[in-house]
């Protein structure tokens, strides 16, 4: 698995997160806009694209794509 995250400041309390990850059977990327409620808490909303290609046997193949809006909350434990 390989992944990364870049956080860009967009203002005094806002950030833009760019993230992506890939593995043998899937990959995903996301673009999120965050608002820092406090130094430890950030509210996030944005777009995520996830693709999964899974072949459990020679007879079946599962391809799943789940794009769409996401929201969340992060807590900085430092």
C-alpha positions in Angstrom: 0.0 0.0 0.0 1.2 3.5 -0.9 -0.5 6.7 0.2 0.0 10.3 0.9 -1.6 13.4 2.2 -0.9 17.1 1.5 -2.5 19.8 3.7 -2.5 23.3 2.2 -3.5 26.4 4.3 -6.3 28.3 2.6 -6.9 30.9 5.3 -6.5 31.5 9.0 -8.9 28.6 10.0 -9.3 26.7 6.7 -7.2 24.0 5.0 -7.4 22.0 1.8 -6.5 18.3 2.1 -5.4 16.3 -0.9 -5.0 12.6 -0.3 -4.6 9.4 -2.2 -3.7 5.8 -1.7 -3.3 2.7 -3.8 -2.8 -1.0 -3.3 -2.9 -4.0 -5.5 -6.7 -4.2 -5.7 -7.9 -0.7 -5.1 -7.1 3.0 -5.2 -8.7 6.2 -3.9 -8.2 10.0 -3.9 -10.0 12.8 -2.1 -10.1 16.6 -2.0 -11.4 18.0 1.3 -12.0 21.5 2.7 -11.4 21.7 6.4 -12.4 24.3 9.0 -10.4 24.4 12.2 -12.9 24.7 15.0 -10.1 24.6 17.6 -6.4 23.7 17.5 -7.4 20.0 18.0 -10.7 19.7 16.0 -11.2 20.1 12.3 -14.5 19.7 10.4 -14.1 18.4 6.8 -16.2 18.2 3.7 -15.3 17.2 0.2 -15.2 14.6 -2.6 -13.8 11.1 -2.5 -13.4 8.5 -5.3 -12.8 4.9 -4.4 -12.2 2.0 -6.9 -12.0 -1.7 -5.9 -11.2 -4.5 -8.3 -11.5 -7.9 -6.5 -11.3 -11.3 -8.1 -12.2 -13.9 -5.4 -12.1 -16.8 -7.9 -11.6 -17.4 -11.6 -15.4 -17.3 -12.1 -16.2 -13.9 -10.6 -14.9 -10.4 -10.7 -16.1 -7.6 -8.5 -15.5 -4.0 -9.7 -16.9 -1.4 -7.3 -16.7 2.4 -7.8 -17.9 4.7 -5.1 -17.5 8.4 -5.9 -19.2 11.1 -4.0 -19.4 13.6 -1.2 -17.8 12.9 2.2 -17.8 14.7 5.6 -15.9 14.1 8.7 -14.2 15.3 11.9 -10.5 15.0 12.7 -8.9 15.1 16.1 -5.2 16.1 16.4 -3.8 14.0 19.3 -0.5 15.9 19.6 
